[in-house]
């Protein structure tokens, strides 16, 4: 019995190393692609620097061709992968462990990959909506060529609404699922490849419900602004994993709401 337990622990450690390595690699590639400018003429670092220059406002907006629309979608999706995979890592690791135990499979790596793909599919859906919103906002002149709000009213409304959303029961319900992987797994477990994908989608939906309005803040600070991207990613990690993270969420909600009111007041004055 002791030998079987020791063997299982050895196998689980091997699984964890592979899964952690894969998650780290995916995250690093996504961040590298994001920092390189996701196919744009300038990197996100250059875009961040340009956003501080008055001359950047003279840039001409890009023409929305089919190829450019695909590029913008990929920009959003890969940026979401970079920002969200680290916060999903505990759930993915737990799924890998229980997949081997519950499904008695020789390798949990395939179902774990399917689970992760289902999770990322939710963020692909969000990225499609975000890219469509970007196209619509640029079309009516509400986004600058630097991909941030051209209107104080729009920016203030996003900040205020994001702040209010931090206090909604829906936000807190989604956040509870993200903070407690064991509870999610026990309530939603399904066997097989289809079950893995569905579980990934369900976890992604909760994560999306928790964080989607935070991602909309990129429309305020700049979609390609490195500081906003990194700041939101760090905040998402902190909100999910630090003790008493709900107090952090409440404080962020107050700051966002106050910032939104201040921006709206300035725009309407």
C-alpha positions in Angstrom: 0.0 0.0 0.0 2.8 2.4 0.9 4.6 1.6 -2.4 1.4 2.3 -4.4 1.0 5.6 -2.6 4.6 6.6 -3.1 4.3 5.7 -6.8 1.1 7.7 -7.1 2.8 10.7 -5.5 5.8 10.4 -7.9 3.4 10.3 -10.9 1.4 13.3 -9.6 4.6 15.3 -9.1 5.6 14.4 -12.7 2.2 15.6 -13.9 2.4 18.8 -12.0 5.9 19.6 -13.4 4.6 19.1 -17.0 1.4 21.1 -16.5 3.2 24.0 -14.7 5.9 24.0 -17.4 3.2 24.2 -20.1 1.3 27.0 -18.3 4.5 29.0 -17.8 5.5 28.5 -21.5 2.0 29.6 -22.7 2.0 32.6 -20.5 5.5 33.7 -21.5 4.8 33.3 -25.2 1.5 35.3 -24.8 3.3 38.1 -22.9 6.1 38.2 -25.5 3.6 38.5 -28.3 1.7 41.2 -26.4 4.9 43.2 -25.7 6.1 42.8 -29.3 3.0 44.6 -30.5 0.8 41.7 -31.6 1.6 42.3 -35.3 1.3 46.1 -35.1 4.0 48.4 -36.5 5.0 49.4 -32.9 5.4 47.4 -29.7 3.3 48.0 -26.7 6.2 49.7 -25.0 6.5 52.1 -27.9 2.7 52.6 -28.0 2.8 53.4 -24.2 5.5 56.0 -24.8 3.7 57.5 -27.7 0.5 57.8 -25.7 2.3 60.5 -23.6 3.1 62.6 -26.6 0.8 65.2 -27.9 1.8 64.3 -31.5 0.4 60.8 -31.1 -3.0 62.3 -31.4 -2.2 63.2 -35.0 -1.9 59.6 -36.0 -4.4 58.4 -38.5 -6.7 55.6 -37.4 -6.1 52.2 -39.1 -8.4 51.0 -41.9 -10.5 48.1 -40.7 -9.9 45.4 -43.3 -10.7 41.7 -42.7 -7.0 41.1 -42.0 -6.8 44.0 -39.6 -9.9 42.8 -37.8 -8.4 39.3 -37.4 -5.2 40.9 -36.0 -7.2 42.9 -33.5 -9.1 39.8 -32.4 -5.8 38.0 -31.9 -4.4 41.0 -30.0 -7.3 40.8 -27.5 -7.3 37.0 -27.2 -3.5 36.6 -26.7 -3.5 39.5 -24.3 -6.3 37.8 -22.3 -4.3 34.6 -22.3 -1.2 36.4 -20.9 -3.3 38.1 -18.2 -5.6 35.2 -17.2 -3.7 31.9 -17.5 -1.7 32.6 -14.3 -4.9 33.1 -12.3 -6.4 29.9 -13.8 -3.3 27.8 -12.9 -4.5 26.5 -9.6 -7.7 25.2 -11.2 -5.9 23.6 -14.1 -3.4 21.9 -11.7 -6.2 20.6 -9.6 -8.1 19.3 -12.6 -4.9 17.5 -13.8 -4.6 15.7 -10.4 -8.2 14.7 -10.2 -8.3 13.7 -13.8 -5.7 11.0 -13.2 -7.5 9.8 -10.0 -11.1 10.0 -11.2 -10.8 8.9 -14.8 -8.0 6.3 -14.1 -6.2 7.5 -17.2 -2.5 6.8 -17.9 -2.0 10.5 -18.6 -4.2 13.4 -17.7 -2.4 15.8 -20.0 -4.8 15.5 -22.9 -8.0 16.1 -20.9 -6.2 18.9 -19.0 -5.3 20.5 -22.3 -8.9 20.2 -23.4 -10.0 21.8 -20.1 -7.6 24.7 -20.6 -8.8 25.1 -24.2 -12.4 25.3 -23.0 -11.3 28.0 -20.5 -9.6 30.0 -23.2 -12.5 29.6 -25.6 -14.5 31.8 -23.2 -11.9 34.5 -23.4 -11.9 34.1 -27.2 -15.6 34.9 -27.2 -14.9 37.9 -25.0 -12.1 39.0 -27.3 -14.5 38.8 -30.3 -16.9 41.1 -28.5 -14.1 43.4 -27.4 -12.7 43.7 -30.9 -16.2 44.4 -32.3 -16.6 47.1 -29.6 -13.3 48.6 -30.6 -14.3 48.7 -34.2 -17.6 50.4 -33.4 -16.0 52.9 -31.0 -13.4 53.8 -33.5 -16.0 54.2 -36.2 -17.8 56.9 -34.3 -14.6 58.6 -33.1 -14.8 57.6 -29.5 -11.4 55.9 -29.5 -8.1 57.6 -30.4 -5.5 56.0 -32.8 -3.7 55.1 -29.6 -6.7 52.9 -28.7 -7.9 54.7 -25.6 -11.1 56.7 -25.0 -11.3 60.0 -26.9 -14.2 61.1 -24.7 -14.1 61.9 -21.0 -17.7 60.9 -20.8 -16.9 57.4 -22.2 -13.9 57.0 -20.0 -15.7 58.2 -16.9 -18.8 56.0 -17.6 -16.6 52.9 -18.0 -14.7 53.7 -14.7 -17.9 54.4 -12.8 -19.7 51.3 -14.1 -16.7 49.1 -13.4 -16.5 50.5 -9.8 -20.2 49.8 -9.2 -19.9 46.3 -10.7 -17.3 45.4 -8.1 -20.1 45.5 -5.5 -22.7 43.4 -7.4 -23.8 40.0 -6.1 -23.0 38.5 -9.6 -19.4 39.7 -9.3 -19.0 38.2 -5.9 -20.7 34.9 -6.9 -18.3 34.5 -9.8 -15.3 35.4 -7.7 -16.2 32.8 -5.1 -16.0 30.1 -7.8 -12.6 31.3 -8.9 -11.2 31.5 -5.4 -12.3 27.9 -4.5 -11.2 25.4 -7.1 -12.1 22.4 -5.0 -15.7 23.5 -4.7 -16.0 24.2 -8.4 -14.5 20.8 -9.3 -16.7 18.9 -6.9 -19.8 20.6 -8.2 -19.0 20.5 -11.9 -17.0 17.3 -12.5 -17.6 15.5 -15.8 -15.7 12.6 -17.3 -14.4 12.4 -20.9 -13.1 14.9 -23.4 -16.5 16.6 -23.8 -16.8 16.8 -20.1 -13.3 18.4 -19.8 -14.2 21.0 -22.4 -17.5 21.8 -20.8 -15.8 22.2 -17.4 -13.2 24.5 -18.9 -16.0 26.6 -20.5 -17.9 26.7 -17.2 -14.9 27.8 -15.3 -14.1 30.4 -18.0 -17.6 31.7 -17.7 -17.2 32.3 -14.0 -13.8 33.9 -14.5 -15.3 36.1 -17.3 -18.1 37.1 -15.0 -15.6 38.1 -12.4 -13.1 40.0 -14.6 -14.7 41.2 -17.8 -15.4 44.7 -16.6 -11.8 45.0 -15.4 -10.7 44.2 -19.0 -12.9 47.0 -20.3 -10.7 49.4 -18.4 -8.2 49.0 -21.2 -10.5 51.2 -23.3 -9.8 53.9 -20.8 -6.1 53.6 -20.3 -5.2 52.3 -23.8 -5.6 48.8 -25.2 -1.9 48.6 -26.0 -0.8 50.5 -22.9 1.7 48.2 -21.1 1.2 49.7 -17.7 -2.6 49.2 -17.8 -2.2 45.6 -19.1 0.3 44.7 -16.4 -1.6 46.5 -13.7 -4.9 44.8 -14.4 -3.2 41.4 -14.6 -1.5 41.9 -11.2 -4.8 43.1 -9.7 -6.7 40.1 -11.0 -4.1 37.8 -9.3 -4.3 39.7 -6.1 -8.1 39.9 -6.0 -8.4 36.1 -6.4 -5.6 34.8 -4.2 -4.7 37.2 -1.3 -6.4 36.7 2.0 -9.5 38.8 2.4 -9.3 39.8 -1.2 -12.9 41.0 -1.1 -11.6 44.1 0.8 -9.2 44.8 -2.1 -12.2 44.4 -4.5 -14.2 46.9 -2.5 -11.4 49.4 -2.3 -10.9 49.1 -6.0 -14.6 49.6 -6.6 -14.6 52.8 -4.6 -11.5 54.1 -6.4 -12.9 53.3 -9.8 -16.2 54.9 -9.0 -14.6 58.0 -7.6 -12.3 58.2 -10.6 -15.2 57.8 -13.0 -17.2 60.6 -11.3 -14.2 62.9 -11.4 -13.7 62.2 -15.1 -17.4 62.7 -15.9 -17.5 65.9 -13.9 -14.4 67.2 -15.8 -15.9 66.2 -19.2 -19.3 67.8 -18.4 -18.0 71.0 -16.8 
